[in-house]
Amino acid sequence: MISPQEVETMIQSKLPEAKVQVAGDGQHFEAVIVSAEFEGKSRVKQHQLVYSALTEAMASDIIHAIALKTYTPQDWQSANRV
């Protein structure tokens, strides 16, 4: 099994400036990633960037599933206005 912190580290290896929050049970995870790297990219391209950091872990079934929520810093700010 893998910890949420290890998944977070994998994502940050590909997107070092990103703010990453990961929760999960060792096989199934949920991640929220905020990165300027996502600017101008479709949601699919954003997710592909994240998946590229997790390719090995997913191919070997260390990570069985991950749900992603990706945001640009501006989108994150807009989504979290009260």
Protein Blocks (a to p, Z undefined) as FASTA:
>chain_A
ZZfklmmmmmmmmmmmbccddddehjaccdddddfklgopafklmmmmmmmmmmmmmmno
mambdcdddddfklmmmmmpZZ
